Amino acid sequence: MNTEKAKGPGKVAKAGAGYVIGNYLLKGITFLSAPIFTRLLTTADFGLYSTYTAYWSIFYIILGLALHSSIATAKYKYSGKLESFISSIILLMLFSTCVWTVLGNLFFKAFEEWFGFDRVILNCLILHSLGDALIQVFTSYVSLNYSVKTFFKMSAFNAIFNLLGSIVLIITVFSEERYIGRIIGSFIPMGTIGLFIIIYFFRKARPKYNGEYWKFSLKYSLPIIPHGIAQVILGTFDRIMIKNMVSPDAAGLYSFAYTVSTLFTVASASLDKVWRPWGYEKMHEKDYEAMKDRANKYAFGMAVFAAMIIMVSPEIIKVLGDRDYWESTSCVIPVIIGAYFIFLYSLPALVEFVHEKTGFIAIGSVSAAVINIILNYIFIPIFGYVAAAYTTMITYGMSCIFHYIIAVKVQGFSIYDTKKLIIISLMLGLLGGCALLLENQWYIRWLLEILLIIGAYFWADRNFGVRDFIRKKLNR
């Protein structure tokens, strides 16, 4: 059994902590390695690598057909046959990869100028995207059992070899074109992990075509592709626009602001790996009161965490980046508030996923992405790259509201406490405004930071028994 009742809340909490740590290693390598790479790469190199990651973030969804999104539902639909289902959809992913490899190389000249990289990097991008798509499949699978050990090992492998491989390649083979060393250094370990995942599932269940599996997974997942692309556009396409409309250096500065926000986004994405399967179980049990209570605590805790990062963000930037990157401080606060709206969107999105209304998800996200592109085209030429941080924050907020409305229509009522979620969001916005006004008054910001930490500790102890947990650990 995988229910929380069977596993116990301690198991769920342990899994949440494991995913946070593992994802900081897997996805948080950008943040963890920032002090090194901001000193090895120029702002232009940093901008080119960030542009590559933007393409990669979009393309892994297209190439992987967003099939990972169907796994949680498939667990209930094909009870006892989940490994066979995953093995079959991986086969579909490999077929998609072959198609895109042929098309990409055949028509490379047609989009070479826009892409901005050579053919070798294109093929790295395709295989890199496959590796990431396979990792999404694997994490969706293990999260259903709150299993973190294998995931943690995989994350540690990626972190170590991504960091070391990139450094070696930058200072040796690609010392003249350092962004290429960074690209290949991040591609190799992820490609290796992808190969491991293929072998892992193919050994569990023989890979074969299954029309029913493919039909269900495609019907469920295809609407997620425009949604996923829209989410990436909201999060990364502005970097491409800044590179083309301003300069690679400006794209590098803007991307560095996002590096700071990974402190929040990695934690929220990791906890979602636990929240989503738990939420699926509660939705099937119709235990809406438990969901409402847990969602309030979840939203408040993440808002406090976001506020903590915001208050000390100028100092974080100075620690992580060389002086050339300090200018990006003005972008960080709206970027983090936008990241909070992404997290908040995951609450109504769960309702849409459970009811298999993925088409509504796509409509809302695509609309927000189009609005974001329009706003960027209007305001980036007027206010510079900083404008993109505010336009993205606004469109994330709009997207969150839209999905909340759709979730209420799909469910027939709100399973969340709307009033409390609005108050929490407004409080975070107020604290963000204070931090922006107090950017040069570090002593006041740090006083507020200390008060936030103390308040968070007592809140966590009241709701989750933190002191008892610490005592038990120390007495072992």
C-alpha positions in Angstrom: 0.0 0.0 0.0 1.1 3.5 -0.8 -1.4 5.5 1.3 -0.2 7.9 3.9 -2.0 5.9 6.5 0.0 2.9 5.7 3.2 4.7 5.3 2.7 7.1 8.1 3.3 10.9 8.1 6.9 10.3 9.0 7.5 8.4 5.8 5.9 11.3 3.8 8.0 13.9 5.6 11.1 11.9 5.1 10.4 11.5 1.4 9.8 15.2 1.1 13.1 16.0 2.7 14.8 13.4 0.5 13.4 14.9 -2.7 14.4 18.4 -1.6 18.0 17.4 -1.0 18.1 15.2 -4.2 16.6 17.9 -6.4 19.0 20.5 -5.0 21.7 18.2 -6.3 19.9 17.4 -9.6 18.3 20.7 -10.5 20.0 22.9 -8.0 23.5 22.4 -9.5 23.0 25.8 -11.2 22.7 27.5 -7.8 25.3 25.3 -6.0 27.9 25.9 -8.6 27.2 29.5 -9.3 30.2 30.9 -7.3 32.5 28.8 -9.5 31.0 29.3 -12.9 30.4 33.1 -12.5 34.1 33.3 -12.1 35.0 30.9 -15.0 32.4 32.3 -17.5 31.9 35.8 -18.8 28.4 37.2 -18.6 28.2 36.5 -22.4 29.2 32.8 -21.9 26.7 32.6 -19.0 24.0 34.1 -21.2 24.7 31.6 -24.0 24.6 28.6 -21.7 21.4 29.9 -20.2 19.9 30.3 -23.7 20.9 26.6 -24.3 19.1 25.6 -21.1 16.0 27.5 -22.1 15.9 25.5 -25.4 16.5 22.3 -23.5 13.8 23.1 -21.0 11.3 23.5 -23.8 12.5 20.6 -26.0 12.5 17.9 -23.3 8.8 18.3 -23.0 8.3 18.1 -26.8 10.6 15.2 -27.3 9.4 13.3 -24.3 5.7 14.1 -25.2 5.1 15.0 -21.5 4.4 11.2 -21.0 5.7 11.4 -17.4 2.5 13.3 -16.5 0.4 10.2 -17.1 2.2 7.9 -14.7 0.3 8.9 -11.5 -3.1 8.3 -13.1 -1.8 5.1 -14.8 -1.0 3.7 -11.3 -4.8 3.6 -10.6 -5.9 2.8 -14.1 -3.5 -0.1 -14.7 -3.1 -1.4 -11.2 -0.3 -4.0 -10.9 1.0 -3.2 -14.4 2.7 0.1 -13.9 6.2 -1.1 -14.8 4.9 -2.5 -18.1 3.2 0.8 -18.8 6.3 2.8 -18.1 8.5 0.4 -20.2 6.1 0.9 -23.1 6.0 4.7 -23.0 9.8 4.8 -22.8 9.8 2.9 -26.1 7.5 5.7 -27.4 10.0 8.3 -26.2 12.9 6.6 -28.0 10.9 6.6 -31.2 10.2 10.3 -30.7 13.9 10.9 -30.2 14.8 9.1 -33.5 12.3 11.2 -35.4 13.6 14.5 -33.9 17.2 13.6 -34.5 16.5 13.0 -38.2 14.4 16.1 -38.6 16.8 18.3 -36.6 19.8 17.3 -38.8 17.9 17.3 -42.0 16.5 20.8 -41.6 19.3 22.2 -39.5 20.2 25.0 -42.0 16.6 26.3 -41.9 16.8 27.4 -38.3 20.5 27.6 -37.6 20.5 31.4 -37.4 17.7 31.5 -34.8 19.1 28.5 -32.8 22.5 30.2 -32.6 24.5 27.0 -32.0 26.2 24.5 -34.3 25.1 21.0 -35.3 27.0 19.2 -32.5 25.3 21.3 -29.9 21.9 20.5 -31.6 22.5 16.8 -31.1 23.6 17.3 -27.6 20.4 19.2 -27.0 18.3 16.3 -28.4 20.0 13.7 -26.2 20.1 16.0 -23.2 16.4 16.5 -23.6 15.8 12.7 -23.7 17.8 12.3 -20.6 15.8 14.9 -18.8 12.5 13.4 -20.0 13.6 10.0 -18.7 14.5 11.5 -15.3 10.9 13.0 -15.1 9.6 9.5 -15.7 11.8 8.0 -13.0 11.0 10.6 -10.4 7.2 10.3 -11.1 7.5 6.6 -10.6 9.5 6.6 -7.4 7.5 9.4 -5.9 4.4 7.2 -5.9 6.1 5.0 -3.3 7.8 7.9 -1.5 11.0 6.2 -2.4 14.1 8.4 -2.4 17.3 6.3 -2.1 17.8 5.6 -5.8 16.7 9.1 -6.7 19.2 10.5 -4.2 22.1 8.5 -5.6 21.2 9.5 -9.2 21.1 13.2 -8.1 24.4 13.0 -6.3 26.0 11.4 -9.5 24.6 14.2 -11.6 25.8 16.9 -9.3 29.3 15.6 -8.9 30.0 14.8 -12.5 28.2 17.9 -13.8 30.3 20.1 -11.7 33.7 18.4 -12.2 33.2 17.6 -15.8 32.2 21.1 -16.7 35.2 22.6 -14.9 37.7 20.3 -16.6 36.2 20.9 -20.0 36.1 24.7 -19.5 39.7 25.0 -18.4 41.1 22.5 -20.9 39.4 21.5 -24.2 37.0 24.5 -24.4 39.1 27.3 -22.9 38.3 29.5 -25.8 34.6 28.8 -26.0 33.8 28.1 -22.4 30.1 28.0 -22.7 30.5 24.8 -24.8 32.4 23.1 -22.0 29.6 24.0 -19.7 27.0 22.6 -22.1 28.8 19.3 -22.7 29.8 19.0 -19.0 26.1 19.1 -18.0 25.0 16.9 -20.9 27.2 13.8 -20.3 26.0 12.9 -16.7 22.4 13.4 -17.6 22.7 11.3 -20.7 24.4 8.6 -18.6 21.5 8.7 -16.1 19.0 8.5 -18.9 20.7 5.3 -20.2 20.5 3.8 -16.6 16.8 4.6 -16.5 16.1 2.8 -19.8 18.0 -0.3 -18.6 16.2 -0.1 -15.2 12.7 -0.2 -16.6 13.5 -2.5 -19.5 14.8 -5.1 -17.0 11.6 -4.7 -15.0 9.3 -5.2 -18.0 10.1 -6.2 -21.5 9.6 -3.1 -23.8 6.9 -3.6 -26.4 4.3 -1.7 -28.3 1.0 -1.6 -26.4 -1.8 0.3 -28.2 -3.9 0.8 -25.1 -1.0 2.2 -23.1 0.2 4.5 -25.9 -3.4 5.7 -26.7 -4.1 6.5 -23.0 -0.7 8.2 -22.3 -0.9 10.3 -25.5 -4.5 11.4 -24.9 -3.6 12.3 -21.3 -0.2 13.9 -22.0 -0.4 15.7 -25.4 -2.4 18.6 -23.9 0.4 18.9 -21.3 2.9 19.7 -24.1 1.6 23.2 -24.8 1.1 23.7 -21.1 4.7 22.6 -20.4 6.1 24.7 -23.2 4.0 27.7 -22.0 5.4 27.2 -18.5 8.9 27.1 -19.8 8.2 30.2 -22.0 7.1 32.0 -18.9 10.2 30.9 -17.0 12.9 31.0 -19.7 11.9 32.3 -23.1 12.4 35.9 -21.7 16.1 35.1 -21.6 16.1 34.3 -25.3 14.2 37.5 -26.0 16.6 39.5 -23.9 19.6 37.9 -25.7 18.1 38.9 -29.1 16.6 42.3 -28.0 19.3 43.6 -25.7 22.5 41.5 -25.5 24.0 38.1 -24.3 25.4 40.0 -21.3 21.9 41.2 -20.3 20.6 37.7 -20.7 23.4 36.5 -18.4 22.6 39.0 -15.7 18.9 38.2 -15.9 19.6 34.4 -15.8 21.8 34.9 -12.8 18.8 36.4 -11.0 17.0 33.1 -11.7 19.9 31.3 -10.2 19.1 32.7 -6.8 15.4 31.8 -7.3 16.4 28.1 -7.7 16.7 28.1 -3.9 12.9 28.3 -3.9 11.9 26.6 -7.1 13.9 23.4 -6.4 12.4 23.1 -2.9 8.8 23.7 -4.3 9.3 21.2 -7.2 10.7 18.6 -4.8 7.8 18.9 -2.3 5.4 18.7 -5.2 6.7 15.2 -5.8 5.3 14.3 -2.4 2.2 16.6 -2.4 0.9 15.2 -5.8 0.7 11.5 -4.9 -0.6 12.3 -1.4 -3.2 14.6 -3.0 -4.2 12.0 -5.5 -4.9 9.6 -2.6 -6.9 12.2 -0.7 -8.9 13.1 -3.8 -9.8 9.5 -4.4 -10.7 9.1 -0.7 -12.7 12.5 -0.9 -10.9 13.6 2.2 -11.1 17.3 1.3 -10.8 18.7 4.8 -7.4 17.1 5.2 -6.4 18.7 1.8 -7.6 22.1 2.8 -5.8 22.0 6.2 -2.5 20.7 4.7 -2.7 23.2 1.7 -3.0 26.2 4.1 0.1 25.1 6.0 1.9 24.2 2.8 1.2 27.6 1.2 2.1 29.5 4.4 5.4 27.6 4.9 6.5 28.2 1.3 5.6 31.9 1.5 7.8 32.3 4.6 10.6 30.4 2.9 10.3 32.7 -0.1 10.3 35.8 2.2 13.5 34.5 3.9 15.3 34.3 0.5 13.9 37.7 -0.6 15.2 39.5 2.5 18.8 38.5 2.1 18.8 38.2 -1.8 21.3 41.1 -2.3 23.8 39.3 0.0 23.2 36.0 -1.8 24.0 37.6 -5.1 27.3 39.0 -3.8 28.3 35.7 -2.4 27.4 33.7 -5.5 28.5 36.1 -8.2 31.4 38.1 -9.3 31.0 41.9 -9.1 29.9 41.9 -12.8 26.7 40.1 -11.7 25.7 42.3 -8.8 23.6 44.4 -11.1 21.0 41.6 -11.3 19.9 42.3 -7.7 16.9 44.4 -9.0 15.4 41.3 -10.7 15.5 38.8 -7.9 12.5 39.9 -5.8 9.9 39.8 -8.6 11.4 36.6 -9.9 11.0 34.9 -6.5 7.4 36.1 -6.0 6.7 34.8 -9.5 8.2 31.5 -8.4 5.8 31.4 -5.5 2.8 31.9 -7.9 4.2 28.8 -9.8 4.1 26.8 -6.6 0.6 28.1 -5.7 -0.6 27.0 -9.2 0.2 23.4 -8.3 -2.7 23.3 -5.8 -5.5 23.9 -8.4 -3.5 22.0 -11.0 -3.8 18.8 -8.9 -7.6 19.0 -9.2 -7.3 19.3 -13.0 -4.9 16.4 -13.3 -7.1 14.1 -11.1 -10.2 14.8 -13.2 -8.0 14.3 -16.4 -9.0 17.8 -17.6 -5.5 18.5 -19.0 -6.9 20.5 -21.9 -7.9 23.3 -19.6 -4.4 23.3 -18.1 -3.0 23.9 -21.6 -5.4 26.7 -22.4 -4.6 28.7 -19.3 -0.9 28.2 -19.5 -0.7 29.0 -23.3 -2.8 32.2 -22.8 -0.4 33.3 -20.0 2.6 32.7 -22.1 1.2 34.7 -25.1 0.5 37.6 -22.7 4.0 37.3 -21.3 5.6 37.5 -24.7 3.5 40.5 -25.7 4.3 42.3 -22.5 8.0 41.6 -22.9 8.0 42.9 -26.5 6.4 46.1 -25.2 8.4 46.8 -22.0 11.9 45.3 -22.5 12.8 48.0 -25.1 11.5 50.7 -22.7 12.8 49.5 -19.3 15.5 47.0 -20.3 15.9 43.4 -19.1 14.6 44.2 -15.6 11.1 44.6 -17.1 11.0 40.8 -18.0 11.1 40.0 -14.2 8.0 42.0 -13.5 6.0 40.9 -16.6 6.7 37.3 -15.8 5.6 37.8 -12.2 2.4 39.4 -13.3 1.6 36.6 -15.8 2.4 33.9 -13.3 -0.1 35.5 -11.0 -2.7 35.6 -13.8 -2.1 32.0 -14.6 -2.5 31.0 -11.0 -5.9 32.8 -10.8 -7.1 31.2 -14.1 -6.3 27.7 -13.0 -7.9 28.2 -9.6 -11.1 29.3 -11.3 -11.0 26.2 -13.6 -10.3 23.9 -10.7 -13.4 25.2 -8.9 -15.5 24.7 -12.1 -14.2 21.1 -12.6 -14.6 20.1 -9.0 -17.9 21.9 -8.4 -16.6 23.7 -5.3 -13.3 24.9 -3.9 -11.4 22.3 -1.9 -9.0 25.0 -0.7 -9.4 28.0 1.6 -9.4 30.8 -1.0 -9.4 33.7 1.6 -6.3 32.4 3.4 -4.4 31.8 0.2 -5.1 35.3 -1.0 -4.0 36.8 2.4 -0.8 34.7 2.3 0.0 35.9 -1.2 -0.6 39.5 -0.3 1.7 39.2 2.7 4.5 37.9 0.6 4.0 40.7 -1.9 4.1 43.3 1.0 7.3 41.8 2.3 8.8 41.8 -1.2 8.0 45.5 -1.5 9.6 46.2 1.8 12.8 44.3 0.8 13.0 46.3 -2.4 12.7 49.6 -0.6 15.3 48.5 2.0 17.8 47.1 -0.5 20.6 49.4 0.8 19.5 49.1 4.5 20.9 45.7 5.1 20.7 45.8 8.9 16.9 46.3 8.7 16.5 43.5 6.2 18.6 41.1 8.3 16.6 42.1 11.5 13.4 41.1 9.5 15.2 37.9 8.4 15.9 36.9 12.0 12.3 37.6 13.0 11.1 35.5 10.1 13.4 32.6 11.1 12.3 32.7 14.8 8.6 33.0 13.8 9.0 30.1 11.3 10.6 27.9 14.0 7.8 28.4 16.5 5.1 27.9 13.7 6.7 24.7 12.6 7.0 23.4 16.1 3.4 24.2 16.8 2.2 22.5 13.6 4.7 19.7 13.1 6.4 19.2 16.5 9.9 20.2 15.3 11.4 20.2 18.8 10.2 16.7 19.5 11.6 15.6 16.2 15.0 17.1 17.0 15.1 15.6 20.4 14.4 12.1 19.0 17.2 12.5 16.5 19.7 13.7 19.1 18.8 10.9 21.6 19.5 8.1 19.0 
